Amino acid sequence: MGKDKLRKFAEIETFANVLQLDEGKVMKGQWAAAHFGNRQPVVLELACGKGEYTVNMARMFPGRNFIGIDYKGNRLWRGAKTALEDGIANVAFLRIQIEDILEYFAPGEVAEIWITFPDPQPQKSREKKRLTNPVFLEKYARIMASGGLIHLKTDNDGLYAYTMEKLAEAGLAVEANTADLYHSALVDDVLAIKTYYERKYLAHGKNINYVKWRWPQ
């Protein structure tokens, strides 16, 4: 591991807005009250990378709590450091494997989920690793509040098509979707937030896929 990564891993150990592995388990069912000190809705960004969505949505919506989740601590470092430097108090980061999410959130605790440019896991042998696989959808169902929203942004056309197929199979109603977000009427201030990787994809003329669905009441 390079010196820069080692430095970042050491730094996030000192960040009050970063919880790692077992540290986060003690917050299950009480993220809003125990960590944020309020009763505001909890929003997750899965596979958050540098946390661009987590931090920018927290700026836009001070009446909600935002948690970015990723396993790569050197990436989380950027978002966590920005939030600390800018005094954004409604932001936290959780370094865990997303497949373990049920160990960290209680039923009904999460109001909204964003899945932003996850690894599409294109190999058939890795289908169960896709974050919109039915196994993951079932886990989200167990922590989502009634009527909660889930969003997916991806540059990968295959993952978009796969997600649409699995949502139909699960009987989940799609509220909005497009295979070319920035040439659609859907773009608003939130969808206009661009991650590091998204900017690279757009610079090469890649289309961005988006789908939003709501968990049943």
C-alpha positions in Angstrom: 0.0 0.0 0.0 1.3 3.4 -1.0 2.3 6.1 1.6 -0.6 8.3 0.6 -3.1 5.6 1.2 -1.5 4.7 4.5 -1.7 8.4 5.5 -5.4 8.6 4.6 -6.2 5.4 6.5 -4.4 6.8 9.5 -6.3 10.1 9.3 -9.8 8.7 9.0 -9.1 6.9 12.3 -9.2 10.3 13.9 -12.3 11.7 12.0 -15.4 12.0 14.1 -17.6 11.6 11.1 -16.2 8.2 10.0 -17.2 5.0 11.6 -15.5 1.8 10.6 -16.7 -1.9 10.7 -17.8 -2.8 14.2 -17.9 0.8 15.3 -21.0 1.4 13.1 -22.9 -1.6 14.5 -23.6 0.3 17.8 -25.6 2.9 15.8 -28.1 0.4 14.4 -31.5 1.7 14.9 -30.3 5.0 16.4 -28.3 6.8 13.7 -30.4 10.0 13.8 -30.5 10.3 17.6 -27.2 8.9 18.7 -24.8 10.0 15.9 -26.5 13.1 14.5 -28.4 14.2 17.6 -31.7 14.8 15.9 -34.7 13.0 14.5 -34.2 13.8 10.8 -34.6 11.2 8.0 -31.5 9.1 7.1 -30.3 9.0 3.5 -27.6 6.6 2.3 -25.2 6.8 -0.6 -23.9 3.3 -1.4 -20.6 2.8 -3.1 -20.0 6.4 -2.4 -16.4 6.6 -3.4 -15.2 10.1 -2.6 -18.6 11.1 -1.3 -19.5 13.8 -3.8 -23.2 13.0 -3.5 -23.2 12.5 0.2 -21.5 15.9 0.9 -23.4 17.9 -1.8 -26.8 16.6 -0.8 -26.0 17.4 2.8 -25.3 21.0 1.8 -28.6 21.2 -0.1 -30.8 19.5 2.6 -29.7 20.4 6.1 -33.0 18.9 7.4 -31.8 15.3 6.6 -28.9 13.1 7.7 -26.6 11.7 5.0 -24.3 8.6 5.3 -21.9 7.6 2.6 -21.0 3.9 2.6 -17.9 2.4 1.0 -15.2 -0.1 2.0 -12.3 1.9 0.5 -11.1 4.1 3.3 -8.7 6.1 1.1 -11.7 7.2 -1.0 -13.9 8.0 2.0 -11.1 10.2 3.3 -11.9 12.9 0.7 -15.6 13.3 1.5 -15.1 13.1 5.2 -12.3 15.7 5.2 -14.4 18.1 3.1 -17.4 17.7 5.4 -15.2 18.4 8.5 -13.4 21.4 6.9 -16.7 22.9 5.8 -18.5 22.3 9.0 -21.2 20.1 7.5 -22.6 18.4 10.5 -25.3 16.2 8.9 -22.8 14.0 7.2 -21.2 10.7 8.2 -19.3 8.0 6.5 -19.4 4.3 7.2 -16.6 1.9 6.0 -18.2 -1.5 5.6 -18.9 -4.1 3.0 -22.4 -3.2 1.6 -23.5 -6.9 1.8 -23.3 -6.5 5.6 -25.7 -3.5 5.6 -28.3 -5.3 7.7 -25.9 -5.4 10.7 -25.8 -1.6 10.7 -29.3 -0.4 10.0 -32.6 -1.3 11.6 -35.9 -2.0 9.9 -37.5 1.2 8.6 -34.5 3.3 9.6 -33.5 4.5 6.1 -35.7 7.0 4.2 -33.8 7.1 0.9 -30.9 5.3 -0.9 -28.6 6.6 -3.7 -26.5 4.1 -5.6 -24.0 6.2 -7.6 -21.8 4.6 -10.2 -21.3 1.2 -8.5 -19.0 -1.4 -10.0 -21.3 -3.0 -12.6 -19.8 -6.5 -12.1 -20.4 -7.4 -15.7 -19.2 -11.0 -15.5 -22.2 -13.4 -15.1 -20.2 -15.2 -12.4 -20.4 -11.9 -10.3 -24.0 -11.2 -10.8 -24.7 -11.6 -7.0 -22.2 -8.7 -6.4 -24.4 -6.2 -8.4 -25.9 -3.7 -6.0 -29.3 -4.1 -7.7 -29.3 -7.9 -7.6 -32.4 -9.3 -5.9 -30.4 -10.3 -2.9 -29.4 -6.7 -2.3 -32.9 -5.4 -3.1 -34.2 -7.7 -0.4 -31.7 -6.2 2.1 -32.8 -2.7 1.2 -36.4 -3.7 1.7 -35.6 -4.7 5.3 -34.1 -1.3 6.2 -36.2 1.1 4.1 -39.1 3.1 5.5 -42.4 2.7 3.9 -42.6 4.6 0.7 -38.8 5.3 0.6 -37.0 6.1 -2.6 -34.1 4.4 -4.2 -32.0 5.9 -7.1 -29.4 4.4 -9.4 -27.0 6.5 -11.6 -24.7 4.5 -13.8 -22.7 4.8 -17.0 -23.1 1.1 -17.6 -25.9 0.3 -20.0 -25.9 -3.4 -19.0 -26.4 -2.6 -15.3 -29.2 -0.2 -16.2 -31.0 -2.9 -18.3 -30.4 -5.5 -15.6 -31.8 -3.2 -12.9 -34.9 -2.5 -15.0 -35.4 -6.2 -15.5 -35.1 -7.1 -11.8 -37.3 -4.2 -10.7 -40.0 -5.5 -13.1 -39.6 -9.1 -11.7 -39.9 -7.8 -8.2 -43.1 -5.8 -9.0 -41.5 -2.5 -8.0 -42.9 0.5 -9.8 -40.4 2.7 -11.5 -41.2 6.4 -11.0 -38.6 7.8 -13.5 -35.9 6.4 -15.8 -33.8 7.4 -18.7 -30.9 6.0 -20.6 -29.5 9.5 -21.3 -30.0 11.6 -18.2 -28.4 14.9 -19.4 -30.5 14.9 -22.6 -33.7 14.3 -20.6 -36.1 16.5 -18.7 -35.3 14.8 -15.4 -32.2 16.7 -14.5 -32.6 18.8 -11.3 -30.1 20.3 -8.8 -29.6 16.9 -7.2 -29.2 14.8 -10.3 -26.8 17.5 -11.7 -24.3 16.6 -8.9 -21.4 14.9 -10.7 -19.0 12.4 -9.2 -15.3 12.2 -10.1 -16.0 9.2 -12.3 -19.1 10.7 -13.9 -17.2 13.7 -15.0 -14.7 11.4 -16.7 -17.4 9.5 -18.5 -19.1 12.6 -19.7 -15.8 14.0 -21.0 -15.7 10.9 -23.3 -19.3 11.4 -24.5 -20.7 8.5 -22.4 -24.4 8.5 -21.7 -25.6 8.4 -18.1 -28.4 6.1 -17.1 -30.8 6.9 -14.2 -33.7 5.1 -12.6 -35.8 5.9 -9.5 -38.2 3.6 -7.8 -40.2 3.8 -4.6 -40.6 1.2 -1.9 -44.3 0.2 -1.5 -46.3 1.9 1.2 
